[in-house]
């Protein structure tokens, strides 16, 4: 009931979720219940994701983010330190399943949530990876693969934090590839030399271009890039070397380097390590396109922390309860992201029933008939009962004007639209009890 209520009201605030004081107490007790575990919460969502991902090439996009409760530290207990080493909070590390063909969000495949309890040991670098926080990259990816049992092919995507030898050595198998952005100028095998120098010596294979997404303090811009690629043999690092891992692994590297950037500091330079075959310029550009979809998980974090769900404003006090709430909030944010990415042609491949009940689809039909205008441009352009058809309606309820030339609706618009839609659907159900 709590997950359903969080999905319909798109909020992590228990006061917003509960209709009565008794409900608020019941919801609070549920999140405090030690028998309700984070893995159990995540597995429920992952099972649905596995069904949606069946038969597809799936991108397992991993990343970490902190949930900061420093502003309410006096009312919290059992939390750990977050990134700056001073504030209190917890960390979330989801694995988001995305369709490699069209970029549609299939769902949450796995997640690791933890509180940092102590300072790193002085010999931290020499410890086996299982004893390090960075093991999250391996454990979460493996949990995702277990959930995606009917997926014939998966590619694990990670940013520079995932540039870990054990990740590159242990995750690939006959059904799993990796695509990791390199940050370490690693030593090469028998050929000698260093990774970045080797790719720099490789002749340019061609050019590519795309629009770089906006970030805080950086507007979106179109970039032109030179493309290079080569096979590389990476030598196992000496410090912390594990005898279970090979002494050397062979991967393919793709480098894209911006031509004429606004300034040297702003230049786009991506070096991507992958187990996928890269033999042509088209292969290399395909790896770049897949890596660009990593942006999806950053949108997920913004949705969790935004005014939409507002996880960091939760009034729950206990660290374990906040971990359970964070797991549930990730599921809710994923639902919002499915609408965001299902608003266009990609959403036409999925039925609205993926997110809406038969009764809710009846309400959507009635609402769309009222929301459509007198001209073709004001009408819902998507096939009836598809996810894109439903997303059009939710976006209109959230304040989007419906014109294709306008800025496309984002997470906040869809969150507002979902709240309004479910209020209407609830009223419809009360008026039509049978």
C-alpha positions, 0 to 999 in steps of 0.5 A, spaced: 500 500 500 505 504 501 509 503 494 502 504 491 501 511 495 508 513 493 507 512 486 500 515 486 502 521 490 509 522 487 512 523 494 516 521 500 513 525 505 509 520 510 504 526 511 503 527 504 501 519 503 497 518 509 490 520 509 489 519 516 493 519 523 492 512 523 495 511 516 501 515 518 503 511 524 502 505 520 506 507 514 512 509 519 512 503 523 512 499 516 519 503 514 521 501 521 520 494 521 526 490 521 523 484 517 522 489 511 529 489 508 532 493 502 533 487 498 526 485 498 523 492 496 528 492 490 527 485 488 519 486 487 521 492 482 526 488 479 522 482 478 517 487 473 523 490 470 525 483 468 519 481 465 519 488 461 527 486 459 525 479 456 528 478 449 532 485 449 539 488 449 539 491 456 543 497 458 545 496 466 547 503 468 550 504 475 551 510 479 552 513 486 549 519 489 548 521 496 542 523 500 544 528 505 540 529 511 545 535 514 539 540 515 535 535 519 541 532 523 539 534 530 532 529 528 536 523 525 540 518 528 544 512 525 546 515 519 553 516 516 558 521 513 557 523 506 561 525 501 564 531 504 566 527 510 562 532 515 554 532 513 550 526 515 546 522 510 546 515 506 548 513 499 544 510 493 547 506 488 542 503 483 542 499 477 537 502 472 535 497 466 535 501 459 533 498 452 539 499 448 535 500 442 531 506 443 533 508 450 527 507 454 527 506 461 525 498 463 525 499 470 530 498 476 534 492 476 538 492 482 540 497 488 545 498 493 544 502 499 548 504 505 551 508 510 558 510 511 560 507 518 567 509 519 574 512 516 578 508 511 583 503 514 590 506 512 591 499 508 585 500 504 588 500 497 591 493 499 584 490 501 581 485 497 575 489 493 570 485 497 572 489 503 571 496 499 565 500 498 567 500 490 565 492 491 558 496 489 559 496 482 560 488 482 555 486 487 549 491 484 551 489 477 551 481 478 544 482 482 541 486 476 543 480 471 540 475 476 534 479 475 534 480 468 534 472 467 530 472 460 535 478 457 540 475 452 545 481 452 546 486 457 552 491 457 554 494 464 555 502 463 559 506 469 562 512 469 570 514 471 568 511 478 567 504 475 574 504 472 576 498 477 580 492 474 576 487 478 570 490 474 573 490 468 575 483 469 570 479 473 563 482 470 564 480 462 561 473 460 557 470 455 551 474 456 554 481 459 559 486 456 562 492 460 562 499 457 566 504 462 569 511 462 577 510 463 580 515 468 586 511 470 592 511 465 593 504 466 600 500 464 599 496 458 601 489 458 607 486 454 607 491 449 609 496 454 607 504 455 601 507 458 593 507 456 592 514 454 599 515 450 597 508 446 590 511 444 593 518 442 598 515 437 592 511 434 590 515 427 584 518 427 578 514 425 573 519 423 568 525 426 562 524 430 557 530 433 552 530 438 549 535 443 552 535 450 547 535 455 546 541 460 549 541 467 548 546 472 553 552 470 554 549 463 549 550 458 547 544 452 551 545 446 553 541 440 560 538 440 564 536 434 569 530 436 575 526 433 574 519 434 580 514 435 579 506 437 584 501 438 585 494 442 589 494 448 591 489 453 591 492 460 596 489 466 593 488 473 595 493 478 600 490 483 597 494 489 592 489 491 592 484 486 588 478 487 590 472 484 583 470 482 583 475 476 587 475 470 594 478 470 592 481 463 585 483 460 584 485 453 579 490 451 577 495 446 578 503 447 574 508 444 576 515 445 572 522 442 576 528 443 572 535 442 575 539 436 575 547 437 572 547 445 570 553 448 576 552 452 581 547 454 577 546 461 571 545 457 573 540 452 570 533 452 574 527 452 571 521 453 576 514 453 571 508 453 573 501 455 569 496 452 568 488 451 564 489 445 567 489 438 570 495 435 572 494 428 569 500 425 568 507 426 560 506 426 562 501 432 566 506 435 560 511 435 555 506 437 559 505 444 559 513 444 551 513 443 550 507 448 555 511 453 551 517 452 545 514 455 548 514 462 545 521 463 538 517 464 541 515 471 543 522 473 536 524 471 533 519 476 537 522 481 535 529 480 528 526 480 529 523 487 532 529 490 527 534 486 521 538 489 517 532 486 519 526 491 523 530 495 527 524 499 531 529 503 526 532 506 523 526 510 521 526 517 523 519 518 529 519 524 532 512 523 537 510 519 535 503 517 528 506 516 531 512 511 534 506 507 528 503 506 524 509 504 530 511 499 529 504 496 522 505 495 523 512 492 528 509 487 522 505 484 517 511 484 522 515 481 523 510 476 516 510 474 516 517 473 522 516 468 519 511 464 514 516 462 519 522 461 522 517 456 516 514 454 513 521 451 515 520 444 516 514 439 520 510 444 513 509 448 509 507 442 513 500 443 509 499 450 502 498 452 499 503 457 498 497 461 505 497 463 504 503 468 496 504 469 490 499 471 484 498 466 480 503 470 486 508 470 486 507 462 478 508 462 480 515 466 485 516 461 481 515 455 476 520 458 481 525 459 484 525 453 478 526 449 477 533 453 484 535 453 485 534 445 484 541 441 480 543 435 487 542 430 491 536 429 497 539 432 493 539 439 491 532 438 494 526 442 499 524 436 500 517 439 497 510 438 491 509 443 493 505 449 500 506 448 505 508 453 506 514 449 499 516 449 498 515 456 505 520 457 502 525 453 495 526 457 500 526 464 504 531 461 498 535 459 495 535 466 502 537 469 502 543 465 505 542 458 501 545 452 502 539 448 506 543 442 511 539 439 516 545 438 515 547 446 520 544 451 519 537 452 516 535 459 521 533 464 520 529 471 517 535 475 512 536 469 510 528 469 510 528 477 505 534 477 501 530 472 501 524 475 499 527 482 493 530 478 491 524 474 491 520 480 486 525 484 482 525 478 482 517 478 480 517 485 474 521 484 472 517 478 472 511 483 468 514 488 463 516 483 463 509 480 464 504 486 461 499 481 
